[in-house]
Amino acid sequence: MYTYTVSVPAQFLQGPRRDPERFFVDDVLSPGRRTPLTWYTTLRIDIPATIEECIATLVHATNLQHCRFGNITNETFVMHPTARAALPKLQSLHLAPAVRLRDGEQPLAGLRSDRRTFLCHIFDAIKTPALRQLSVECNAVWRQSSFMALLDASGCRPGALEFKSVHMGEQELLAIMRRLPDLLALKLHAHPVARTHRWGAFMHAISHSHASGILDLVPNLKMLSFNPAALANLRPGKFGALATTRMIGDPAERLAVVWLPVDEEKDTQNLHDIYLLHLAREEELCSKIFVSPEMVTWGTEVRELVWTEDERCIISFPGWVKTGEPGKVYMTYSDMSLEY
């Protein structure tokens, strides 16, 4: 798939029209690119890209505001950057490897359990003082020191964190929550198979926490999402009890969105352990409660929460859910939209 969402300066749109497929394949990932990467403000790459190519792109695209690498391929890493690349405007970053699972999906036959993509090497190579949102999918090797070093070097405090099938343990996740007390949105989706390994300890800790428990580490949290795999180790009713402690009392401290990405008809057995829906029908405890396998509006909800209305008017936000046909390029600038 060749899918790019790019924001570029007006002077580029006034230039001669070029062949989009050749232009972007040659220019975005090639060292001999003709167009300076400093022109890009938004970039999505879904074609296979190695860690080296991702880092090389970030090093030169210093004006990026939003970036998504959706098909990171290599299992080894050889380039060792001597200094962090400064990305002073980067506000959202999404990293996903070539092999990843959807919620509830089983691993493909023959998939090696030791497959690694070393996404954390990207953390070692950049500095992101303006980072608001970070999404990491299916990283078989989570290196806590790299992530914490990114926070330290950047001085950033992201408002939204999304971890899907990331192999981190209870203490690592708790350390992140302590480091980011102003966190507004948190998505924790466990691997459907590996959930009984390290995630079990974290969910057990939540299950046995007091009423003023783990979520009090992030008192400003407004959006929360666990998938069924992450909830599998909870005792009956515990998630509902946990969430309810943040849905009553002072309105300024309540959760605004609770999202359970399950199919209510197919996964009724999971809902027996979650009396959240029943409570929601009885009282207006939460402004929005979703039970749906599709989370297509999650990004919109996060955007409205993490960025102010004035910021949303100024910043060009990408439509990540929009995918193009092979060879298609979607270019946006201000209120202008061109499809080549």
C-alpha positions as CSV (number, residue, x, y, z in Angstrom):
1,M,0.0,0.0,0.0
2,Y,1.3,3.5,-0.8
3,T,-0.6,5.9,1.4
4,Y,0.7,9.4,2.2
5,T,-0.9,12.3,3.9
6,V,1.3,15.3,3.5
7,S,1.0,19.0,4.2
8,V,3.3,21.2,2.2
9,P,4.0,24.9,1.7
10,A,1.9,26.9,-0.8
11,Q,4.9,27.5,-3.1
12,F,5.1,23.7,-3.7
13,L,1.5,23.5,-4.8
14,Q,2.1,26.3,-7.3
15,G,4.9,24.3,-9.0
16,P,4.6,21.9,-11.9
17,R,2.5,18.8,-11.3
18,R,4.7,15.7,-10.9
19,D,4.0,12.0,-11.0
20,P,2.9,11.3,-7.4
21,E,4.0,7.6,-7.0
22,R,7.5,8.2,-8.3
23,F,7.9,11.5,-6.6
24,F,7.0,10.2,-3.1
25,V,8.7,6.8,-3.3
26,D,11.9,8.5,-4.6
27,D,11.7,11.7,-2.5
28,V,10.5,10.6,0.9
29,L,12.6,7.6,1.6
30,S,15.5,8.1,-0.8
31,P,18.8,9.8,0.3
32,G,18.7,11.5,-3.2
33,R,15.4,13.2,-2.6
34,R,14.7,16.4,-4.6
35,T,12.3,17.9,-2.1
36,P,13.6,19.1,1.3
37,L,12.0,17.1,4.1
38,T,11.8,20.4,6.0
39,W,8.8,21.2,3.8
40,Y,6.7,18.4,5.3
41,T,4.4,19.1,8.3
42,T,2.4,15.9,8.2
43,L,3.6,12.6,6.9
44,R,2.1,9.1,6.8
45,I,4.1,6.2,5.4
46,D,2.5,2.8,5.1
47,I,5.0,1.2,2.7
48,P,7.6,-0.9,4.3
49,A,10.3,1.2,6.0
50,T,13.2,0.2,8.1
51,I,14.2,1.7,11.4
52,E,17.1,3.4,9.6
53,E,14.7,5.0,7.0
54,C,12.3,6.1,9.7
55,I,15.1,7.8,11.7
56,A,16.7,9.3,8.6
57,T,13.3,10.8,7.7
58,L,12.7,12.2,11.2
59,V,16.2,13.7,11.4
60,H,15.7,15.8,8.3
61,A,11.9,16.5,8.6
62,T,12.4,19.1,11.4
63,N,9.0,20.8,10.7
64,L,6.8,17.8,11.2
65,Q,3.7,18.2,13.3
66,H,2.3,14.8,12.8
67,C,4.0,11.6,11.8
68,R,2.9,8.0,11.3
69,F,5.0,5.0,10.3
70,G,2.6,2.1,9.8
71,N,4.9,-0.6,8.4
72,I,8.3,-0.7,10.1
73,T,10.0,-3.8,8.9
74,N,13.5,-4.6,10.2
75,E,14.3,-6.8,13.2
76,T,17.9,-5.5,13.6
77,F,19.3,-2.0,14.0
78,V,22.8,-0.9,12.9
79,M,22.7,2.9,12.8
80,H,23.7,4.6,16.1
81,P,22.9,8.3,16.0
82,T,25.5,10.5,17.8
83,A,22.9,13.2,18.8
84,R,19.2,13.5,19.1
85,A,17.4,15.1,16.2
86,A,15.3,18.1,17.3
87,L,11.7,18.0,16.2
88,P,10.4,21.1,17.9
89,K,7.0,21.0,16.3
90,L,6.1,17.3,16.4
91,Q,2.9,16.8,18.3
92,S,1.7,13.3,17.4
93,L,3.7,10.2,16.6
94,H,2.4,6.7,15.7
95,L,4.7,3.7,15.4
96,A,3.6,0.3,14.2
97,P,5.6,-2.7,12.8
98,A,4.8,-4.7,9.7
99,V,3.3,-7.6,11.7
100,R,0.6,-6.6,14.2
101,L,-2.7,-8.0,15.4
102,R,-6.1,-6.4,15.5
103,D,-8.0,-6.7,18.8
104,G,-9.2,-10.3,19.2
105,E,-7.2,-11.6,16.2
106,Q,-5.1,-14.7,16.6
107,P,-1.4,-14.8,15.4
108,L,-0.8,-16.1,11.9
109,A,0.5,-19.7,11.6
110,G,4.2,-19.8,11.6
111,L,4.7,-16.3,13.1
112,R,7.9,-16.3,15.1
113,S,7.3,-15.4,18.7
114,D,10.7,-13.6,18.9
115,R,10.0,-11.2,16.0
116,R,11.4,-7.8,17.0
117,T,11.2,-4.4,15.5
118,F,13.1,-2.4,18.1
119,L,10.8,0.6,17.8
120,C,12.4,2.1,20.9
121,H,15.5,2.9,18.9
122,I,13.4,5.7,17.4
123,F,13.1,7.1,20.9
124,D,16.9,7.2,21.2
125,A,17.2,9.3,18.0
126,I,14.8,12.2,18.5
127,K,13.9,15.0,20.9
128,T,10.2,16.1,20.9
129,P,9.5,19.0,23.3
130,A,6.0,19.6,21.8
131,L,4.8,15.9,21.8
132,R,1.1,15.6,22.8
133,Q,0.2,12.1,21.6
134,L,2.2,8.9,21.3
135,S,0.9,5.6,19.9
136,V,3.0,2.4,19.9
137,E,1.7,-0.9,18.5
138,C,2.9,-4.5,19.0
139,N,6.5,-3.9,20.1
140,A,8.0,-7.2,21.1
141,V,10.9,-5.4,22.8
142,W,9.9,-2.5,25.1
143,R,12.9,-0.6,26.5
144,Q,11.7,1.6,29.4
145,S,15.0,3.4,29.6
146,S,14.7,4.7,26.0
147,F,11.2,6.0,26.6
148,M,12.0,7.7,29.9
149,A,15.2,9.2,28.3
150,L,13.0,10.6,25.5
151,L,10.8,12.3,28.1
152,D,13.8,13.6,30.0
153,A,15.6,14.9,26.9
154,S,12.5,16.5,25.4
155,G,10.9,17.9,28.6
156,C,7.6,16.8,27.1
157,R,4.5,15.5,28.9
158,P,2.2,13.8,26.4
159,G,-1.5,14.2,27.1
160,A,-2.4,10.9,25.3
161,L,-0.7,7.5,25.4
162,E,-1.8,4.5,23.4
163,F,-0.1,1.1,23.9
164,K,-1.3,-1.9,21.9
165,S,0.2,-5.3,22.5
166,V,3.3,-3.6,24.0
167,H,5.2,-6.1,26.2
168,M,5.7,-3.9,29.3
169,G,5.3,-4.9,33.0
170,E,3.3,-3.6,35.9
171,Q,6.1,-1.5,37.3
172,E,7.1,0.0,34.0
173,L,3.5,1.1,33.3
174,L,3.1,2.5,36.8
175,A,6.4,4.4,36.4
176,I,5.1,6.0,33.2
177,M,1.8,7.0,34.9
178,R,3.8,8.6,37.8
179,R,5.9,10.5,35.4
180,L,2.9,11.8,33.5
181,P,0.4,12.8,36.2
182,D,-1.3,15.2,33.7
183,L,-2.2,12.4,31.3
184,L,-5.6,13.0,29.7
185,A,-6.2,9.8,27.6
186,L,-4.9,6.3,28.1
187,K,-5.5,3.3,25.9
188,L,-4.2,-0.1,27.1
189,H,-4.9,-3.0,24.7
190,A,-3.2,-6.3,25.7
191,H,-2.1,-9.0,23.2
192,P,-5.0,-11.6,22.9
193,V,-2.5,-14.4,23.6
194,A,0.2,-13.0,25.7
195,R,-2.2,-11.3,28.2
196,T,-1.5,-13.9,31.0
197,H,2.2,-13.0,31.0
198,R,3.2,-9.5,32.2
199,W,-0.1,-7.8,31.7
200,G,-1.6,-10.2,34.3
201,A,0.4,-8.6,37.1
202,F,-0.7,-5.1,36.2
203,M,-4.4,-6.0,36.0
204,H,-4.1,-8.0,39.2
205,A,-2.7,-4.9,40.9
206,I,-5.7,-2.9,39.6
207,S,-8.1,-5.5,40.8
208,H,-6.7,-5.3,44.3
209,S,-6.2,-1.6,44.5
210,H,-8.1,0.6,47.0
211,A,-10.8,3.0,45.9
212,S,-8.1,5.7,45.6
213,G,-6.0,3.3,43.6
214,I,-3.9,3.3,40.5
215,L,-6.0,5.7,38.4
216,D,-5.3,8.4,41.1
217,L,-1.8,8.5,39.7
218,V,-3.4,10.3,36.7
219,P,-6.0,12.5,38.4
220,N,-6.7,14.5,35.2
221,L,-7.5,11.4,33.1
222,K,-10.6,11.9,31.0
223,M,-10.5,9.0,28.4
224,L,-9.8,5.4,29.2
225,S,-9.9,2.2,27.0
226,F,-9.1,-1.4,27.9
227,N,-9.7,-4.2,25.5
228,P,-11.1,-7.6,26.6
229,A,-7.7,-9.2,26.7
230,A,-6.5,-6.5,29.2
231,L,-9.6,-7.2,31.4
232,A,-9.4,-10.9,31.3
233,N,-7.6,-11.2,34.6
234,L,-9.8,-9.0,36.6
235,R,-12.2,-10.3,39.2
236,P,-15.9,-9.9,38.4
237,G,-17.1,-6.3,38.5
238,K,-13.7,-4.8,39.3
239,F,-13.2,-2.7,36.2
240,G,-16.7,-1.3,36.7
241,A,-15.9,-0.5,40.3
242,L,-12.5,1.0,39.3
243,A,-14.0,3.2,36.6
244,T,-16.9,4.2,38.7
245,T,-14.6,5.7,41.3
246,R,-13.6,8.2,38.6
247,M,-17.1,8.8,37.4
248,I,-18.7,10.2,40.5
249,G,-18.0,13.2,42.7
250,D,-16.4,16.4,41.4
251,P,-17.4,16.8,37.7
252,A,-13.9,18.3,37.0
253,E,-12.3,15.0,38.0
254,R,-14.7,12.6,36.3
255,L,-13.8,10.4,33.3
256,A,-15.5,11.8,30.2
257,V,-15.1,8.8,27.9
258,V,-14.8,5.1,28.7
259,W,-14.3,2.9,25.6
260,L,-14.6,-0.9,25.7
261,P,-13.7,-2.2,22.2
262,V,-15.8,-5.3,22.2
263,D,-18.7,-6.7,20.2
264,E,-21.6,-6.7,22.7
265,E,-23.3,-9.6,20.9
266,K,-20.2,-11.8,20.5
267,D,-18.5,-11.0,23.8
268,T,-21.4,-10.9,26.2
269,Q,-19.4,-13.1,28.6
270,N,-16.9,-10.3,29.1
271,L,-19.6,-7.8,29.8
272,H,-20.8,-9.9,32.7
273,D,-17.7,-8.8,34.5
274,I,-18.3,-5.1,33.7
275,Y,-21.4,-3.5,35.3
276,L,-20.4,-0.2,33.9
277,L,-23.1,-0.2,31.3
278,H,-25.8,-0.8,33.9
279,L,-24.5,2.1,35.9
280,A,-24.4,4.3,32.9
281,R,-28.1,3.6,32.1
282,E,-29.1,4.4,35.7
283,E,-27.1,7.7,36.1
284,E,-25.3,10.1,33.9
285,L,-22.0,9.2,35.3
286,C,-20.0,9.6,32.2
287,S,-20.6,11.8,29.1
288,K,-19.7,9.0,26.7
289,I,-19.5,5.3,27.1
290,F,-18.8,3.2,24.1
291,V,-19.0,-0.6,23.6
292,S,-17.9,-1.2,20.1
293,P,-15.2,-3.2,18.3
294,E,-14.6,-0.2,16.0
295,M,-12.8,2.8,17.5
296,V,-12.8,5.0,14.5
297,T,-13.7,8.2,16.4
298,W,-11.2,7.6,19.2
299,G,-8.7,9.8,17.5
300,T,-11.2,12.6,17.1
301,E,-12.1,12.4,20.8
302,V,-8.4,12.6,21.7
303,R,-7.9,15.6,19.5
304,E,-10.7,17.5,21.1
305,L,-9.4,16.7,24.5
306,V,-5.6,17.3,24.1
307,W,-5.7,20.3,21.8
308,T,-7.6,23.5,22.5
309,E,-10.2,24.7,20.0
310,D,-7.9,27.6,18.9
311,E,-5.1,25.1,18.4
312,R,-7.3,22.9,16.3
313,C,-8.1,25.8,14.0
314,I,-4.4,26.6,13.4
315,I,-3.0,23.1,13.2
316,S,-3.6,20.9,10.2
317,F,-4.7,17.5,11.6
318,P,-4.3,14.4,9.4
319,G,-7.1,12.1,8.6
320,W,-5.3,8.9,9.5
321,V,-8.3,6.7,8.8
322,K,-8.3,7.7,5.2
323,T,-6.4,5.2,3.0
324,G,-5.7,5.5,-0.7
325,E,-5.4,3.0,-3.5
326,P,-1.9,1.9,-4.4
327,G,0.0,4.8,-6.0
328,K,-2.5,7.4,-4.7
329,V,-1.2,10.4,-2.9
330,Y,-3.4,12.7,-0.8
331,M,-2.0,16.2,-0.3
332,T,-3.5,18.9,1.9
333,Y,-2.6,22.5,2.5
334,S,-4.8,24.8,4.5
335,D,-8.4,24.4,3.3
336,M,-7.2,23.1,-0.1
337,S,-7.4,19.4,-0.9
338,L,-5.9,17.8,-4.0
339,E,-6.0,14.2,-5.0
340,Y,-3.3,13.3,-7.6
